[in-house]
């Protein structure tokens, strides 16, 4: 095997895209919350609820579209309850967010048993999954064909959501107000801005995007639900946002590293490397990337404070 094919091939690119799309949707929701000054640790639970609701909706209706809408509604409703508790009722967001994660981890296996009478994994051959409009490109477009074939409608939405989020945050009045609230809520309030409204909306947006991420994860490449299907992805997003300061480009770069090394880890298992190495590779690579980003940010801050031009 050509070493280049092992580390950079059409299959690796397609697997990176499949792994990265749910992370991207979830990460954008977390980013909006972070820039609004909301510490949303419930991303893991929102993703897991979206996964289960998408499969349940698809199984009951026979339509992947209904599954996506069900995931969107379920995760947004969960985020609404979180927003009521943490913003309207001024509860501790860390405790409430952790409670959402614990609730999702407990209620999804219970619902799986109650509704479908199975444990562990629910899968049916006729379970509707998301369409792939560019499936023909796998055999007609050189090299990037498999990656194009792996893109679902939610994948297209995720890719379009990146520039849309950047435009909203940096080129609209509402986006600048939201960022201002995250920097200094009292100053924004003195100018007539209502921080609670923006933070409430940010949590609802993270719920909607978390639901879509869950639908992509459970109905994108495969159509099934497995207990603890989120597998720590929400916690990874929370850690990345904290250590990158909620900046869009460092977050996107770190997510790309995670998705690529996850795809690479699976590929390396096919050539005889231990499974444990493949499982640990994305977390190790993400940790190294976060450390590098953090060091660069610290150096840049020190340089600015010292009055030295970079």
Residue, then its C-alpha position, 0 to 999 in steps of 0.5 A: x500500500x502506498x503510504x500516501x494512500x494510508x494518510x490521505x486518500x478519497x476514503x479518508x476524506x469521505x470518512x473525515x467529512x462524515x465524522x466532522x458534519x455532526x461535530x460542526x453543527x454541534x460546535x456552531x451551536x456551542x460557539x453561539x452560546x459561548x459568544x453570548x456568555x452562556x456556559x452550555x455544558x449540555x451539548x452532549x445531552x442535546x446531541x444524544x436526544x437528537x440522535x434518539x428522536x431522529x431514529x424514533x421519528x424515522x421509525x414511526x413515520x417511515x420518513x427521514x424528514x420527519x425524523x429530522x424534524x422530530x430531532x429538531x423539536x426534541x432538542x430545542x424543547x430540551x434547550x428551552x427547559x434549560x434556558x428557563x431554568x438557567x436564565x429565567x429562573x437564574x439557576x446554576x447553568x453548570x448544574x442544570x447542563x449536567x442534569x440534562x446530560x445525565x437525563x439524556x443518558x438515562x432516558x434514551x435507553x429507557x425509551x429504547x426499551x419502552x418503545x422498541x423493546x430492544x437494548x443496546x442498539x436499534x436498527x431496522x433494514x427499512x429504517x429511512x435514512x437521509x438522502x445523499x444527492x451526490x451519490x453518483x459522484x462516488x464513481x464519476x468524480x475523481x478523488x473527491x467523489x466519495x466525499x461528495x457522495x457522503x454529503x447529506x442535506x444536513x451536511x450541506x446545511x452545516x457547510x453553509x452554516x459556517x459562513x452564515x454564522x461568521x456573517x451573523x456574528x461579525x457583520x450584523x447588529x444582532x451578532x455584534x450585540x450578542x458578542x458584546x453581551x458575552x464580553x460585558x453584559x452590564x455595559x450592553x445592558x446600559x445601552x438598552x440591550x436585553x442580555x437575557x433575551x439574547x442568551x435565551x435565543x442562543x440556547x435555543x439555537x444550540x438546541x436546534x443545531x444539536x438536534x440536527x447534529x443528532x439527526x446527521x449522526x444517527x440517520x446520515x451514513x447509517x440509520x440506527x441508534x446505539x446507547x451513548x451514541x454521542x460518545x463524548x462529542x459534546x464534551x469535546x466541543x465544550x473543551x475546545x470552545x473553552x480553550x480556543x476562547x470561542x473563536x471560530x477559526x481555531x474551533x473549526x481547525x481543531x474539529x477538523x483535526x479531530x475528525x481527520x484523526x478519527x477517520x485515520x484511526x479507523x483506517x490504521x486498524x485495518x493495517x494491524x495497529x491496535x484498536x486502542x491506538x485508533x480510539x485514542x488518536x483523535x483525543x490525543x491529536x485534539x489535545x495537542x492542537x488545543x495546547x498549540x492554539x492556547x500557547x499562540x493565543x497566550x503569546x499574542x496577548x503577552x505581545x499586545x500587552x507589552x506594546x510590541x507589534x507582532 
